[in-house]
Amino acid sequence: MKLDHKNPLPLHAQLKKKLSERINNGFYSDRLPSEREFMDEYGVSRSTVREAISSLVKEGLLIKRHGVGTFVSPKPIQDWLGNLKSTTETITEMNLQPDVQLITHGEARPPEPLQKMIGDETVYFIKRLRFADGHPIALENDYYPLNIGRQLTQFDLNTETIYDLLENKLLLRLNKAKQVIKVGKIEKEDSELLQFEEDESVLISERFITSADEQWIEFSNSYFRPDMYSFSIDLERKNG
């Protein structure tokens, strides 16, 4: 399927259109063929292939994994704000398979946003990497009062949902949450865990959860890949 060299549309734009059509109709659903295979199939140069693929990466249709290859981007997860849900619940509602990897845990000083709320008391820190259908989508940095954090680590945090543990094992009632979402850069180590470019911005969610008696239960400072996760909310205009 050679491209039309007489067409006034540049070759990289023609190739981009062909690849986009194949992605959207499901012909490509995971890993793309190599640059050499595209060169042979479409009769174009390596630079043309790279320009077309780079454009699709920028548009979010493709993702590059260093040393592995180029892949079709998974369907972005849409988190509807308004209900207090766990990441696992959100992923499951999208009919995707959730998974988690415990990175580290232990006693720590509270980060600045939490310190402003509770002072400089020692807290318990749990860091986990979240996946949807095998793709890393979020890195969760969660902080708890010491007694709660220590109890949580008695369970397998590579398999358990923390909200389920809090409610069903520790018998805590998650009542209210205040959440702030912003954009920012993250450390190289964290970007590598997310398989995301170090100089790219991520979505940062800060969530402070309290119980029915207004005791703090969790502060979460999470990093989400913007090409794989979005936040939505329904708004209604009040008359008068």
BATORLUM-483114 format. One record per residue: residue in one letter; x, y negated, z negated of N, C-alpha, C, CB in turn. Coordinates in pm, whole numbers, plus 32768, in hexadecimal, padded with zeros to 4 digits. Glycine has a CB too. Example, Ala and Ser with C-alpha at 12.3 -4.5 7.8 and 13.67 -1.06 7.14 Angstrom:
BEGIN
A852782397CF484CE81C27CF48528814A7CF4846B81BF7C77;S850580E17D3C8557806A7D36850A7FFD7CED8580803C7DC4;
% end
This chain:
BEGIN
M80558078800080008000800080597F8380007F9F80007F84;K808F7F62807580E97EF1807F809B7E6E8078813B7EF88101;L80DD7E05804B809F7D81804680AB7D3D80CD80DF7D2A7FD7;D80587CD880E280547C90816180B97C1D815F7FC47C5A817E;H81287C2F81A581907BC881A781677B4E81F982127C0281DD;K80FC7B5A824A80CD7AE9829980667A96824D80917B1B831D;N80377AC981E07FD57A82818E80177A08814E7F987AE08122;P7FD7799281568013791B8117801D7926807F7FC178A0813A;L7FD0798280437FD879967FB3805D79DA7F937F5F79EB7F7E;P80AC79A17F37812F79DC7F1681237A6F7EF08170798E7EA3;L818D7ABB7F0C818B7B4A7EF281747B6A7E5F820D7B887F1F;H81B17B1B7E06819E7B387D77810D7B237D4D81FA7ADF7D22;A80C97AC17D8D803D7AA87D6E7FE57B187DA580107A1F7DA7;Q80077B4A7E1D7FBE7BBC7E557FCD7C377DFC7FF07BDB7EE4;L80497C507DD080627CC47D7B801A7CB67CF580F87CD67D65;K801E7C3E7CBE7FD97C267C407F447C467C4D7FEC7B937C13;K7F087C1D7CBC7E7A7C367CD27E5E7CCC7CDC7E4A7BEF7D52;K7EB57D147D257EA47DA57D337EAE7DEB7CAB7F0E7DDE7D93;L7F137DC57C5E7F267E057BDB7EB47DE47B7C7FAB7DD97B9E;S7E867D667B817E177D3D7B2C7D997D8E7B4B7DFB7CA67B3E;E7D7F7DA47BCB7D0A7DF37BF37D167E827BBF7CFB7DF47C8C;R7D8E7EBB7BC87DA27F447B997D947F4E7B017E2B7F777BC5;I7DBF7EE87ABD7DB27EE77A2B7D1E7EDF7A047E007E7179ED;N7CD67E847A457C4A7E6D7A217BEF7EE27A467C187DEF7A66;N7C137F2D7AB07BBE7F9F7AD47BEB80217A927BBD7FB17B6B;G7C5180177A3B7C7B808B79EE7CE080E67A317C0680DA79CB;F7D0F80C07AA87D7481127AED7DF3811C7A997D9480D67B78;Y7E1980AA7A5E7E8580AA79FB7E44809879727EEF80397A18;S7E5E80F379177E2280E878927E8880EA78227DC08157787E;D7F04810E78427F6B811477DA7FEE80DC780F7F7D81A577A7;R804F8131782480D18102785480D180F078EB813F8165782B;L810D8081791A8115806579A8818980B179E781237FCF79C0;P818280C87A6B81F581027AB1826F80A77AA581D2811A7B46;S82E280DA7ACC835E808C7AC3836380217B2F83D880E87ACF;E83BD7FC17B1F83CF7F597B8483F27F987C0B843E7EF77B59;R84487FFD7C0B846F80407C8783F7807D7CCD84D880AC7C6B;E839C80BA7C83832580F57CBF82CE808B7D0082D681427C57;F82C080187CBF82727FAA7CFA82B77F747D77825E7F397C93;M833C7F6A7D7283877F3A7DE783707F947E5F841E7F337DC6;D837480177E48836180767EB582D180777EE7838981017E89;E8272806F7E8A81E580777EB181B77FFD7EFF818E80877E36;Y81E37F867ED581B27F0B7F1282157ECA7F72818E7EA97EA7;G828E7F007F7D82EF7EC97FDA831E7E3E7FB582B67EC78062;V83397E287F3583647DA37F0683E57DB07EB682F57D607EAF;S84207D3E7E96849D7D3B7E4C84847D497DB684E97CB97E68;R84EF7D657D6D84E47D717CDC84B77CED7C9D856A7D9D7CA0;S84E97C7C7CD284C47BFA7C9B842F7BDF7CAC85167B897CDD;T83F67C0D7D1C83657BFC7D3383157C4D7CCD83407C277DC3;V83407CC87CB482FD7D1C7C5183057CDD7BC8833C7DA97C4E;R837B7CAE7BA3838C7C737B1F83397BF47B0D841F7C537B06;E832F7BA47B7782E07B287B6D824C7B487B5C82F57AD17BEA;A821B7BAB7BA4818D7BD17B99816F7C097B0E81687C3A7C04;I81C67C607ADD81B17C9C7A5981BD7C3379EB82157D0D7A41;S821F7BDA79F882307B70799481B47B1A798982AA7B1A79B6;S81767AFC79FA80FC7AAB79FB808A7AF379B480D37A887A8B;L807F7B7679C880157BC47987802F7BD378F2800A7C4E79C7;V80AE7BD678CB80D07BD9783C80A47B5777FA81687BEF7828;K80BF7AE6783D80997A63780680027A5777F880CE79F3785E;E7FB87A9778517F267A91784C7EEB7AF577E97EEC7AA978D6;G7F407B4B77B17F117BA9774C7EE07C2F77817EA77B6B7700;L7EE87C4578057EBB7CC5783C7F217D3378257E9F7CB778D0;L7FA07D0D781B800B7D6E7806805E7D47778D80637D787882;I80A07DA9775281007D9076E781807DDB770680C67DBA765D;K81F17D9C76E482737DDB76F982AA7E0C767482D77D79773B;R82DF7E85767483217EBB75FF83B27ED5762482DB7F3E75CC;H840A7E8E75E184987E95760384CC7F2375FD84E87E3B75A7;G850C7F4D766985477FD1766F84E480417687858E7FEB75F2;V8465801E769583FD808576A783B78077772D8396807E7635;G83887FFD774C83437FE677CA82D77F7D77BE8308806577FC;T82837F76782482147F16782881907F627820821A7EBF78AA;F81367F3177CB80BA7F7877B080427F1C77C180BC7FB27721;V7FD07F5977E17F527F0F77E57F2E7EE877577EE07F637828;S7F0A7E6B77437EE67E3C76BD7E667E7F768F7ED57DA276BC;P7E637EAB76127DE77EE475DD7D7D7E7875D37DFF7F267553;K7D007EA375CE7C927E4375C17CA17DF6753F7C097E8C75C5;P7CA37D7075457CB57D2274CA7C497D3F74627CB67C8D74EA;I7C737D4473E67C167D5A73787BD87CD573527C5D7D9B72FE;Q7B557CD273417B107C56731E7AD97C6272917A9E7C377384;D7B0B7C0E723B7AE37C0F71AE7A7F7B9E71987B5F7BFE714F;W7A027BC3717E79997B607167799E7B3270D6790D7B99718A;L79BB7AB470C279C27A7D703C79367A6B70037A0E79F7703C;G792C7A6D6F8278AA7A5E6F41788E7AD06EE2783B7A556FA9;N78C87B466F0178BD7BBA6EA879477BE16E7778777C316EEF;L79507C0A6DFA79D07C336DC179EA7CC56DE579D07C1F6D26;K7A3F7CD96E4B7A5B7D5F6E7D7AF07D7A6E7A7A247D716F0C;S7B137DF96E737B9F7E216E7B7BC97E2A6F0D7BB67EA86E32;T7C4C7E2B6F247C7E7E3B6FAC7C537EC26FE57D177E2F6FAF;T7C547F286F927C287FAD6FBE7B987FAB6FEE7C3880136F4C;E7B417F686FA57AB47F606FCC7AA67F1670517A627F196F5F;T7AF27EAB70637AEA7E5D70DF7B187EB071567B3E7DDE70D4;I7B877EF871467BBB7F4B71B37B587FBA71D57C447F88718C;T7B207FF971707AC1806671857A45803671CF7A9980A67100;E7A167FBE71AF79A07F8771F279B87F70728779777F0571B0;M7A387F6272AE7A5A7F52733B7A6D7FD973807ADA7EFE7349;N7A4A8045733A7A5A80CD736E7AEB80EE738E7A0580E073EB;L7B4680BA733D7BD480D773497C01812772CF7C2780557357;Q7C71816B72DC7CA481BD726F7D03816C72177CEB823A72A6;P7CE0815571987D39810971407DA7816171067CE980CA70CE;D7E18812470EB7E85816A70A97ED78103705C7EDF81B77110;V7F2781326FFE7F7180D66FA87FF781136F827F1F80B46F29;Q805A80BD6F6E80DE80E76F408109808E6ECC814680E16FB4;L812380CC6E5A815480816DE781E6805B6DFE814480D36D64;I82037FD96DF7828C7FA96E0E82D87F9E6D8A828A7F216E56;T829D7F5C6D2882DE7F4D6CA682787F246C3D83517EE66CAD;H829C7F326BBE82467F016B52829C7EF06AD481CF7F636B37;G826B7E9D6A7882B37E8569FC828C7E0069BE83497E8A6A14;E82C57DE3694A82A87D65690682EC7CF2695082D87D6A6873;A82AA7C7D694D82DF7C0A699682A97B88695C82BA7C146A2C;R82E87B1C698382B17A98696282457A7769C783217A2A6962;P81DF7A2E69A081757A0D69FE81A679AB6A6880FC79D369B4;P817679B66AE4819779536B4B815978CD6B26816779826BD7;E818778646B65815E77DD6B3F80C677C86B3C819B777A6B9D;P807A77F46BA47FE977DD6B9F7FA7781F6B267FA778116C1E;L7FD478976B017F9C78DC6A8D7FCC789D6A0C7FC179716A90;Q804778716A0C808078336994803177B7696C8113780D69AB;K7FFE776F69CE7FAE76F869B17F2B771C696A7F9076AD6A32;M7EFF7798697B7E8077C369407E91780668B87E387820699E;I7EFD785368A87F0B78A4682D7F87788167DB7F0F79356851;G7FDB7828680F8057780A67C880C6786967F3804278136732;D812D7873679F81A578BE67C581A9794A678882207872679C;E81377985676A81357A0A672E81647A74679280A97A2C66FA;T81A17ADD676181CD7B4B67B781547B9567F082297BAC6769;V815C7BB7687180EE7BFD68B381237C7D68F280AA7BA1691F;Y80C87CCD692980F17D47696E80DD7D346A0480A17DC3693A;F81457D576A5081487D3E6AE081427DC26B2C81C87CEF6B07;I80EA7DC86B9080DE7E3D6BE780E07E0E6C78805B7E8E6BC8;K813E7E436CC5814C7E1D6D51812E7E956DAA81DA7DE56D6E;R80CD7E846E0680A67EF36E5C80977EC46EED80237F336E2B;L80BB7F1C6F4A80AB7F036FD8802D7F4A700881297F347029;R7FD87F0070507F587F37707C7F5B7F5471127EE67ED6705B;F7F197FC371387F157FEF71C37E85800371F07F65807071D5;A7E6F7FF172747DF0801472B37E118065732F7D9A7F9472D6;D7DE180E073337E02813C73A17E99814473B97DBB81107422;G7EE58142734E7F76815173587FC280D273727F9581AF73C1;H7F7D806173877FBF7FE273A37FC97F8F73237F737F947411;P803E7F59730280497F03728C7FFF7E7F72A480DC7EE77269;I7FA37E5D724B7F527DE572607F627D7E71F07EC17E0A726D;A7F867DAD71787F8B7D5071077FEE7D80709E7F007D4070C8;L80267D1F7057807F7D3B6FE780427CF76F6D81127D097002;E801E7D486F0A7FD87D146E9580367D096E1E7F617D6E6E71;N803F7C916DE7808B7C776D6D80267C5B6CFE80F17BFF6D7F;D800B7CBE6CAB7FA07CB46C487FDA7CA96BBB7F447D2E6C51;Y7F9B7C536B6A7FC87C3A6AE17F547C546A817FFD7BA86AD0;Y7F747C936A0F7F0E7CB869AC7F417C9B691F7EE97D4D69BB;P7EE57C8968C07F107C8868347F5C7D0968187E957C7967D3;L7FBE7D0467BE80157D7767A77FC97DF8678A80717D596734;N7F657DF067337F1E7E6B670D7ED47EA967837EBC7E4F669D;I7E9E7E5567DC7E577E8868517EB97EC468B57E047E186894;G7F257E7B68D07F887EAC69307FC57F3169087FF57E476942;R7FE57F3E688880207FBC68587FBF80306866804B7FAD67C5;Q7F408016684F7EDD8080685E7ECD80A968F07E5580536825;L7ED28047694A7EC3806569D97F3280C16A0B7EC37FE46A2A;T7FAB80AE69D7801B80FD6A09801A818D69D4809E80BB69E2;Q7FB881AF69827FA8823A69597F66828D69C87F54824268D8;F7F3582466A2E7EF482896A9F7F4E82806B1B7E6882496ABC;D7F2E82CE6B807F7D82CF6BFC7F5282596C537F6B83556C49;L7FA081EF6C537F7C81766C9D7F9A81816D317FC580FF6C64;N7FCC81F56D5E7FDB820F6DED7F5B82496E29804F826E6E06;T7EFE826D6DD27E8182A96E037E0482676DCB7E7F833C6DE2;E7E0E822F6D547D9881F86D117D7B81686D3D7DAB81FD6C79;T7CFB81446D387CD080BA6D4E7CCE80736CC77C4380B46D93;I7D1680056CBD7D247FC26C3B7C9D7F916C067D847F4D6C47;Y7C477F5D6C5C7BC57F2F6C2B7B767FA36BF07B757EEC6C9C;D7B7F80196C2E7B3B808E6BF77B7480B26B6E7B4881066C57;L7BF880AA6B607C3680C96ADF7C0B80656A757CCF80C96AEC;L7C0B7FE56A987BE57F7D6A397B567F926A077BF37EF26A78;E7AFD7FB36A647A6F7FBC6A417A4880456A077A1B7F9F6ABA;N7A8080AF6A3F7A5181366A1A7AA9817D69B47A48818A6A93;K7B27815869AC7B828196694B7B9C813B68D37C0681BB698E;L7BB680BB68EF7BD1805D68827B51801B68517C357FF368AF;L7AE2803468987A5C800268737A597F6A68657A30804267F0;L7A9A7F2768C37A987E9568C87A357E6869337B257E5B68E4;R79F17DFC691879917DC8697979CE7D5069C1790B7DA26934;L79E57D606A437A167CF06A9379A07C966AB27A5C7D226B17;N79A57C1C6A8179307BC66A89793E7B586AF379167B876A04;K79A27B036AE479B17A926B3E7A417A876B7179887A0F6AF8;A7A4E7A476BE47AD37A306C1C7AD979A76C5E7AF87A9E6C81;K7B4C79676C4F7B6978ED6C987BD7790D6CFB7B9278776C38;Q7BC078EE6D7A7C1F79156DE17C48789E6E367BE379836E3A;V7CC978936E4F7D01782B6EA57D4B78716F177D6077CB6E56;I7D3278466F927D75788070077DC37812704D7D0E78C27068;K7E41782D70697E9677CC70AC7EF6781371097EE377777045;V7F4777C6714E7FA977FC71AC803577DC71797F9477C3723B;G8091783A7186811878217159817A7889718B811C781C70C2;K81FA7874716C826578D171928283792B711A82E6788471C0;I82BD79A0713782DF79FD70CC83727A2770D882847A7970D0;E83A47A697070842F7A93706F84497B0170D784567AC66FE4;K84C77B0B710184EE7B6D716784C87BFA713D85847B667181;E84E07C1C70BF84C17CA2708D842D7CC3709C84EB7CAF6FFA;D83D87C60708083487C76708C831C7C80711E82FB7C057046;S83577C2C717483347C317202835C7CB7723F83777BBD724E;E83CB7CF0721083F57D73724283937DE0721884827D957210;L83607DD7719F82FC7E387172827E7E3171C882D87E2170DF;L82587DB671ED81E17DA2724081FD7DB972D481AB7D17722B;Q827D7DD172F782A57DDE738382797D6373D2826A7E5F73C2;F82987CEE7399826E7C6E73D082E87C1573DE82027C2A7377;E82E77BBE744383597B66745A836E7B0A73E183447B1274DA;E83ED7AFC73B8840D7AB0733F83E57A1D734A84A17ABA7322;D83F279E273C183D7795373D08344793573EF842D791A743E;E82EF799C73F182617988740C82157972738982277A017458;S81AB7923739181597908731A80F5797A7304810F7882732A;V80D3798F7286806F79F472627FFD79B0721780AE7A65720B;L7F8E79F872077F2179C971B47F3F79EE71237E987A0571E2;I7F36798E70CA7F5179A5703D7ED079926FEF7FC079447008;S7EAA79F96FA67E2F79F46F567E5379FA6EC27DD07A686F7B;E7E2879956E777E3979946DE67DAF79A76DA67E7D790E6DB5;R7DA07A126D5A7D1D7A326D1F7D2D7A496C897CDF7AAF6D63;F7CDB7A026C3C7CDD7A0B6BAA7C587A456B7C7CF7797E6B68;I7C5C7ABA6B3D7BE27B016B177BD07B006A7F7BE57B926B4B;T7B567AE56A547B367AE769C57AC47B4869AA7B117A586994;S7AB87B6D692B7A4E7BC8690079D17B7968DA7A7E7C1F6889;A796A7BC268B078ED7B81688879017B25681178837BE96868;D79627B4567B9797D7AEF674679F07A8D6762799E7B4566CB;E7A0A7A7867E47A697A1368147AFB7A2F67EE7A41798C67DF;Q7B1C7AAD67D87BA77AD467C37BE67AF5684B7BB17B4F6761;W7C617AC8685D7C9D7AE268E07CC57B7468EC7D187A8768F6;I7CAE7BAC69627CCA7C3A697C7D397C4B69E37C4B7C8269AB;E7D327BFC6A4D7D947C0D6AB87DAF7B896AFE7D647C766B1D;F7E2D7B746B217E517B096B7E7E9A7B4B6BF17EAA7A996B38;S7E677B366C697EA17B746CDF7ED87B0A6D3E7E397BCC6D27;N7F557B1C6D657F957AC56DC87FB97B1F6E3E80147A7A6D8D;S7F627B226EA37F6F7B846F0F7F937B416F937EEE7BD16F20;Y7FE27B896FE3800C7B5A70677FC97BB170D180A87B5E7076;F7F837B72712E7F3C7BBA71987F757B9572207EA67B9C7193;R7F857BF972757FAF7BE072FF7F3B7B9D73497FDA7C647348;P7F4F7B23737F7EE07ADD73C17EB37B1D74447F087A4F73DB;D7F087B73747E7EDF7BB874F87E8C7C3474DA7F597BDF7549;M7E817C57745A7E377CCF74357DCD7CB773CB7E977D387404;Y7DC17C3D739C7D637C22732E7D2F7B94733A7DA77C3872A4;S7CAF7B83731F7C747AFD731E7C0C7AF472AF7C337ADC73A8;F7BF37A7B72837B8F7A61721B7B1C7A1172587BCE7A1671A1;S7AA17A3772397A2C79F2726D79CB79D571FB79E77A4572DB;I797C796D720F7917794A71AB78A0790A71F1795178EA713F;D7828792871C477AF78E971F87794786971A97736794A71EF;L777777FE71F1775C777D71B276CF775071D177C2771371E0;E7693770B7175760C76D7718876087645715C75A3772B713A;R75D575F071B275CE7562719275557546713975C6750D7213;K756F74FF70CC750374DC707074C674577099753774D56FDE;N7444745670A973FE73DB70CD73E673877051737973FA7115;G73F97306706173E272AA6FF2745672AB6F93736372CE6FA8;
% end
